[in-house]
Amino acid sequence: MKHIEVKLSLPVVAPLLDVIKTAADTLQGSLAAPLGVQDIDPEFREAWTEELLRSQNDELATLLALFDKEFFATGTVSFDAENGEVIVRACAALRLRLRCTLLKTVADEALESGEIAVETLTEAQRTAFMCYLFLATIQDLIIQHIDTLSADS
């Protein structure tokens, strides 16, 4: 099975992990993207929401597991066919949460382009923005290599 290993700078990534963990904790009881469907049976809606929430929490746990003791010893994380798509979804959930909380005053266009006057942000917003970019970079890396990860070898 193919995989991608990425060496990260511990001094840069470590502060972002606090933001990631806090955002993940806030998602334990709520969906990053709530269901927009209102006209369905309440029992079905509740079951569907519970299943989505369970999946979201499992995906977040998979992402957080990348940053274990081995990561702090080597600075390396690995992506493969088993965790790649899951991690992309977990990063998306976290980015949505950051957008709706710490970065809610920042325009979507600025977030997506990365063109933000960082000096205008509070310290918490700067860290959240760096985290937002970090998660986007992880997503981009996996998406660029998803075919390679899925290929038999």
Residue pairs with C-beta under 8 A, 6 or more apart in sequence:
1 80
1 81
1 82
1 153
2 80
2 81
2 148
2 149
2 151
2 153
3 78
3 79
3 80
3 81
3 149
4 78
4 79
4 80
4 141
4 142
4 145
4 148
4 149
5 76
5 77
5 78
6 76
6 77
6 78
6 79
6 141
7 74
7 75
7 76
8 71
8 75
8 76
8 77
9 75
10 72
10 75
13 67
13 75
13 134
15 127
16 127
16 130
16 131
16 134
17 67
19 98
19 102
19 127
19 128
19 131
20 63
20 64
20 67
20 94
20 131
20 135
21 64
23 94
23 97
23 98
23 101
23 131
24 60
24 63
24 64
24 94
26 97
26 101
27 56
27 57
27 60
27 93
27 94
27 97
28 57
29 53
30 53
31 49
31 52
31 53
31 56
32 56
32 92
32 93
32 94
32 96
32 97
33 93
33 96
35 45
35 48
35 49
35 52
37 45
40 48
56 89
56 90
56 93
58 86
59 86
59 87
59 89
59 90
59 93
60 90
60 93
60 94
62 83
62 86
62 87
62 90
63 86
63 87
63 90
63 91
63 94
66 77
66 78
66 83
66 87
67 77
70 76
71 77
79 87
79 141
79 142
79 145
79 149
80 149
81 149
81 150
84 142
84 145
84 146
84 149
85 142
85 146
87 138
87 142
88 138
88 139
88 142
88 143
91 135
91 136
91 138
91 139
92 139
94 131
94 135
95 132
95 135
95 136
98 128
98 131
98 132
98 135
99 108
99 111
99 132
101 128
102 124
102 125
102 128
103 111
103 125
103 128
103 129
103 132
105 125
106 116
106 121
106 125
106 129
110 116
111 129
111 132
114 133
116 129
118 126
118 129
121 129
142 149
